Amino acid sequence: MTGDLPIQIRCAGDGPLVLLLHGFPDLSLGWHHQIEGLAQAGYYAVAPDMRGYGGTGGPPQAEAYSIFSLVGDLVALVEALGYRQAVVVGHDWGSAVAWHCALLRPDMFHAVMGMSVPFQPRRKQGPPTAVMNYLAAKNGEDPLYLAAFAAPDAHLAMDADPQTALRKMFWAFDGATPTEDQATGRIPAGRDMLALISDRASLPPWMAQDHFDQYVAAFRQTGFERAIHWYRKIDANWARTRWLQGCKITVPAAFLVGERDPVRNYTGHFESEQGEWLTDLHAVTVVPGAGHWVQQEQPLIVTQAILSFLWDLSLLQAA
């Protein structure tokens, strides 16, 4: 129990604490390779089911999923584990949370590594979804799903058939999927993302059936609405973080992304800015051929990249 939310974790090892944060639609299960590898190397690797996911669950209302609640969960988790500090590693939405952990509590989260989603500083232009929609219209493009997911019914198609939803999303964002079948991240008006992904979608090469079945069972139990709430708070998070305007991440940092990650189509331009906003940037790694699920597609490469970053921090030598 951490505060008012019981957080389910997967963990192994003993030593300096490393938190592994998953994104959408993922679970702590997605870090199983890294948990084992970090534990063998002398670290205490802990991957929580994030708020709204899996065994952790969470409140039904969207207001409970602000960036402050998500960071607060991890502060409470570090304390509950008996630690004062942790290195935080995030993937996808977990990266956004990890970056904010380093921004808001650099005393506790003394190093950060993001995967797939680079750090994006707060911009003055206005609420992010309005800016996304304006730019899409200006450029003659369909809106990004990031804005479309704010709709009250965005989760319903996923809830109706979790097995198909997960199979399509894993396939459409995977590095082994042909480019013409990968998701673009854009959704025409009146359509939903799943309808745009081919019914030919199959499990990615790295996804064993029993592994996939665990995902399906988890989302059948929880549904997708709480996970989608994270997207519904994007504009509210922007409105409540004016005081972070211009702030840089000063703790040691690293970034990793799959070469063929479709998310790069709409966040890739931020990658060139990482050295400007991460003042102690140790490494930027692009994993050849990998897509969005990089830590499962190329587990050895990703685990080694994390370990190389941790070695730079000299945590074991100081222990």
N, C-alpha and C positions, 0 to 999 in steps of 0.2 A: 504494500500500500504506500503510495506517495501522495500526500495531501488528501484530496477527495477523489482521486482516480487511481484504481488499482492497475498498474502497468505490468503486462506480461512481457517477459524477456527470454531471449535465448542467450546463453553465455557459456564461456569456458575460459580456463586459464587462471593465472595469478600474477599480479604485477601491476604496472601502470595501467590506468583505466582508459580504454578506447571505446567510445560509443559509436555505433553504426546505425545510421538513420535511413530508413527506406522511404520511397515515394509512392506514387500512384501508378497502377493499382497493385501494390506490392505488400509484402509483409516482412517481418524479421527473418522469415524463412529464406528470403533472397540473399542473405549474407552468410549462409551456412559454410561456404568455402572459406570465407575470410575469418570467420569465428575460429575455425579449426587452425588455420595458418597462423593467426596472431597469437593464439594460445600456445602453440608449439614454440613460438619465438620468444615467449616470456611476458606476454601482455594479458591483461584481463579484458577480453573482448565481450561486449554486451550490446546486443541488438534488441531494442524494444519493438513491440507492435505499437505503432504510433497512435495517438489519440484518434478514435474513430475506426480503428482497424482491429481485426483479429480478436485475440483474447483480451485486449485492453478495452475496446469499446469506447463509449463516451456518451455525453448528453445528446439528446435528439435535436436541439436547437442550434442553428448556424452560429449564433453569437458566441458559442462555447469554443469556436475553432479559430480564434484570432492568433496572429503570430505570437502575441504575448502569452497566450495560454499554452501554445506549443513549446515555446522556450521554457516557460515555467515548469512544464512537466519534466523537462530534462534537468533543470536545476534541482527539483525535488528528487529525481532519480539518483543523481550523483550523491546527494546527501544521504538518501536511503541506503545506498551501497557503502556508505562509510568513507567516502572520498571527499577531498576538497577541490580537486582538479581533474579534468579529463580532456583528452584529445577527442574532437568530434569530427566524424566523417559522414557525409551525407550524399545521397543519390536522388536525383530528380527533385521532388518537393522536399525531400530530406536535406538536399543541398541548401535550399532557401532557408530552412530552419537552422541548419548548421552555420550558415553565414551570419544569421541574426544572433545566434548564440555567441559568436565571437564579437559581434558589434555591441551587444547589450551586457554581456558578462565576460569580458576578456580575462578577468581575474580567475574565473572558474574554468572557462573553456580556453585553455592557453595555447591551443593550436587547432587549425581547422583545415579540412580537405573536402572539397566539393567535387562531385562527379556529375557529368552531363549538363547541369545547369550552372553556368558561371555566375559569379557575384554581379548583381545589377544594383547600382546605387539608386537611391530614391531620386526621381526626376521631378522637376517643377511643373511640367506641362499640364498635369491634371490627372484625374483618376485613370489608372492604367487601362481598364476595359474600354473607356471612352476613347482614349488615345489609340488603342489597338483598332477599334472600329473605324475611327477617322482615317487612320493610315491605310487600312484595308480598302476603304471606299476611294480614297485618293489615288491609290495605285491600281484600282480595278480588280482587287483580290477579294476572295471570300473571307469572312471573319475567322479569326483564330478560335479554336475550341476553348481556349482559356477564358474568352468572353462568353461563348455559348454555354459553358457549364454553369454560368450564373442563373440560368433559367430554372424555375421551380421544378420542372419535370425532367431535368437533364439526366437524372439517375434512373428513370423508370425503365428505359429499354434495357439497361444493364441488369436491373433487378429481375426483369422478366425471364432472363436466361443467362445466369452468371457464367455457365460453362462456355457458351458461345462468345459472350462478351470478353472474357479473359483470353480465350484462344485467339480471337481476332486482334486484341490489343497487343498481346505478346508477339504475334506474328508480324503485324504491321509496323512495329517499331524495332524489329530485329535486324541485325546486320546481315544475316544470311538471306533475307527476303529480297527478291529482285527490286530494283529501284522503282519500277513502274507500279509495284504493289505496296510499297511503303506508304505510310500515312504522310500526308502533307501538313497536317495540323490545322487545316482550314476546312470549314464546314459551311456549305451554301445555306442560305436562309431556308428554314422549313425542313431541313434534313438533320439526321443525327449521325454521329461519327461512325457508329457500328454499321449503319446501312451503306456507308461509303467504302467499307472494307470488304474485299471479296469473300464470298462464301467458300472459296477454295482454301481459306486460311487453315493451316495445320500447325501443330506444335513445333516450335523452333528446335533445331538439332540438339540443343543443350537441355531441353525440357523433357525429362522422363515422365511417363504417364502417372506414376505414383506421386511424383513431385507436384505435377499439375493438379492432381486430385485434392491435394491439401489446400491449394489456393481456392479451388471451387468450393470445397466444404466450408472454408472460412467465410467467403463472401456470400454463400447461401445463408449462413447464419446471421451475418451482420447487415447484409445489403450494402449498397454503394452510397447511400445518401450522406452518411456522416463523412465519408472520404471526399465527396463532392463539395461538402460544406467548406473545405479548405479554399476552393476556388471562389466560392461566394463571398469570402472575406478579403479578396484581393484589394478591392477599392477601399474598404474600411481600414485595412492595414495601412494603405497609403495615407489616408486621412489622419491616422493617429500617429504617424511617424515623421511629422514635419521637423521635429527636433533632431532627426537623424540626417537631415539634408546636408550633403557634403561630407559626411563622416566616412572615414576609411577604416579598413580592417588592419590593425597593427600587429596582431599576433602572427607567428609563423603560419604560412598558408601554402596550399598546393591545389592544383586543379587537374582533373583527368576527364577525358571524353572519348567516346568511340568515334572512329573516323567516319562511319556511316550512320551515325545517330541522326534520325530525322529531326530531332529537336534542334539541331544546329541550323536548320532552315530558318528558324525564327529567333534563336538566341545566339547564334554563332557570331554575330557582329560584336557581341559583348566580350568575346574571348580575347580580342586584341587589346582590350582595356584593362585586363586583369592586373598587369604590372603597375598601372596607375592607381588602382583602388586597393590593392593588396600590397601594403608597403614592405612586407617581408616575405615575398613570393619565392618559394624554394624550387618549385617545379611545375611545368605544364606538360602533361603527357597525353598524346593522341594515340589511341590503341588501334593499330591497323585492322581494317575489316570489321571491327566491332560496331554494333548498333547501340541502341539505348540501354539494353540490359547488360551493360558491359561487365559488371562484377560476376555475372553468371555465364556470359558468353566466353569471357577470357579470364577465368578465375585466378590462374597462376600469375598472369601479368598484373592484374589489379592488386592481388595480395602483395606481390613484390613491390609495387609502386607505393602502397601504404607503408610497408616495412622500411623502404628506403627513406621515406619522409620521416617516419618515427626515429630511424637511426640518426638522421640529421639533428633531431631534437635532443639526442643524448639522454633519453629518459632512463634507459636501462643502466647506463653508466653511472647516473646520478642516484639510482635506487640503492 
